[in-house]
């Protein structure tokens, strides 16, 4: 027996559910087309696929220019998403698609139930509302931990639970993040099958995120698990091959159910693009946007595989697909551009997401909508189309069929924006923080990073901040209090806010239930006896060693080129050498590097901390301070690079501490002279210098 939370399960060493790792075509009988959003009759129930990305901002995918007003540029063309582009081209793009919350668990609870997370008790910080909660302190984080006691309450009806009695086959693939106890996991919440990591991929140790976890924190206590329904099949999960597994699982399921004429619901919840930004061999180092771009492009590939399976069958005529994200991109350049703010914030960048709907013959191709819609509209829309009654509870979502099929311009009159989702204090500005009605968004509480002159936090009594999002989508110019437009906007928002508050009932705070380390998913609780060199709960030790040094986000192996890792780049190598005098160069001493071999300068940080010279001996870029010496010299760095890989032809030293190697000048190309001629340390995007600081030198072969 093996420990899975507090239950025993069988570990299965086999191909996941027999699912192939490659996409396959869907073969299904042609079904009758729905002609109006009035509900389904026998034989016309639509298939439904929800493509749900983690931490994706509105500007991280590309759609045709005619379907966007702003955002949707793939970070100004630096990220390529041809499959999302085609999905948009064949469907409808939303300019005002909102999440229910600005972080993971609460937004996912809303998508699954059609109800704002304040109604399920998910999204209130421990340290504010339950400072004495049991277990390790979760602090101000609003998501459910990897050892959380709570989860999505069992009296909430998930979309899968609602569809199953109507004859739907249900599959979930990917990130769940609504509780780790077996009673909360997908296979207990209406899904016939589940394959995935049950929370964010940084909430456990892996090759990509190995350091600093001592078992005492609720997020990183054990290696990250991959589940096949109730069975742990990998721990740590192999993030290097995860996209292939996910795409294969979804396409295989679609194939089988479509061929059998069974209506299906697939919830494809990608672990991408949440950090650490892992990638498969095909995608590592391919994007111009660094690791985040690599993750987006790999996600786009998965979208393409799933859509190819649908399109290749008549099932495409009766399949509704939604594509969106759980919240905005974290703080990183341009992910939410041009919107203000990012994940964790009530600014538009935290809440407004990419949104695309696809159903050939029903949703007009090439369409764009300005209607106010939200992720929690998926639930009531799908149930209406499937002919399923809504649960007898207050529903925040609405059936947006008129928007999808008739291009109606009206959907929600107002959208609610929560900062904390605590039902008992819902009227506090720090909870229900803002309301958007029509073009105006009214803030009683603002996150940091607002326009100059606007206070952060709770706004002055009687003077909420107001923005016209149609004229000012960047939220740069708040309306002047007292003007007719300001008064009209505040009056509408206050009316909507009060009406919403009146519907809120106090429910148990799931975050306040605290944490219990015994609930961590551990498939091999005594693995130290067999694999003493690896963390406890290791089931698949090979996954600590990835056959590519994969990504600048790997804190041990930092080579972006594909192929075999250098010999000195194992997942668990010798302990770092404490700071001190430089050790002798590895191998024979290297001759001095001729000054004539200086060819320019390299960038230590680009975009999301990706090194220009990709292999990192030591330094800032992705090593968390791992240090060989605190007095790095050109000669030592030259020797180290040569010994690691004799095919390296360039190296660079960084302020006497870092050492970087590569086979070309730098995969981002030569830095402009304006960056090389003067030191610009302190700029968040780059560190550079002149001839003797951060220069790139040619390798001098060892004698």
Secondary structure, 3 states (H helix, E strand, C coil): CEEECCEEECCCCCCHHHCCCCCCCCCCCCCCCCCCCCCCCCCCCCEEEEEEECCCCCCCCECCHHHCCCCCEHHHHCCCCHHHHHHHHCCEEEEEEECCCCCHHHHHHHHHHCCCHHHCCCCCCHHHHCCCCCCCCCCCCCCCCCCECCCCCCCCCCHHHHHHCCCCEEEEEECCCCCCCCCCCHHHCCCCEEEECCCCCCCCEECCECCCCCCCCCCCCCECEEEECCEEEEECCCCCCHHHHHHHHHHHHHHHHHHCCCCEEEEEECCCCCCCCCCCCCCCCCCCCHHHHHHHHHHHHHHHHHHHHHHCCHHHHHEEEEEEECCCCCCCCCCCCCCCCCCCCCCHHHHEEEEEEECCCCCCCCEEECCCEECCHHHHHHHHHHCCCCCCCCCCCCCCHHHHHHCCCCCCCEEEEECCCCHHHCCCCCCEEEEEECCEEEECEECCCCCCCCCCEECCCCCCEEEECCCCCCCCCCCCCCCHHHHHHHHHHHHHHHHHHCCCCCCCCCHHHCECHHHCCCCCCCHHHHCCCCCCCCCCHHHHCCCCCECCCCCCCECCCCCCCCCCCCCCCCCCCCCCCCCCCCCCCCCCCCHHHEEEECCCCCCCCCCCCCEEEECCCCCCCCCCCCCCCHHHHHHHHHHHCCCCCEEEEECCCEEEEECCCCCCCCCCHHHHCCCCCCCCCCCCCCCCCCEEEECCCCC
